[in-house]
């Protein structure tokens, strides 16, 4: 909504490098580019924590990839 010229962000799953975690989820631009934090795997069972983790990851990806807030 704040970047009307951009397509929607997406959740992108990538293989994990840690045992016990199947994949890591990142917030990515529509083209698959991402930067920043993984969405905390422990937040999956608590919707409010998942939303906060996704929001935090989006706030890192957008400025780092697009140089816009």
N, C-alpha and C positions, 0 to 999 in steps of 0.2 A: 504494500500500500504506500509506503514512503518512497519506493523506487519504481514508479509506474513503467519505466522503460525496460525493466528487468523481468524475466520470466520467474515464476515461483521457485523458491528454494525446494530442495528435496532431501530426504534422508538417504544416506548412502552407506550400505553395509560393506565392510572390507574384512578379509580374514584377520583373525587375531594373531598376535605374536606371543600371547600368554596362554599357558595351559589352563584349562577350565573355563575359558571364554571362547565361545564359538566364533563370534565376529564382533567387530567394533562398528558402531554407527556414528557417522559424522553428518553434520549439516553441510550440504553442498549447494553450489549454484546449479542452475538448470543444465549447464554443460558438464557437470561432474567435478568441477574444481572446488577444493575445500582447503581450509587452513584452520588450525586451532584445535580445540579440545574435542576429544571423543565424548559422545553422550554417555554419561556414567551408567555402566551396565547394572549397577545396584538400584537404579531408579525405575527399573522396568515394572515393578510391582506397585508403585505408588504414583498415581497419575500426576499429582502436584509436583513431585520431585522430577518426574520425566519431563514435564512441561518446563520447569526451571532449567533443567540440563539442556534441553533443546534450545531454549531462548538464549542461554549463555553461549552455546556453540554457534548459533546464528550471529550473535553480536561479535564473535571473533572472525567468522568467515567473511561476512560482508565487508567490513572495513579493510581487512587484509587483502582480499581478492579484487575488490572494486575501488578501493580508496575512496569510499563514500560511507557516510553514517546512515 
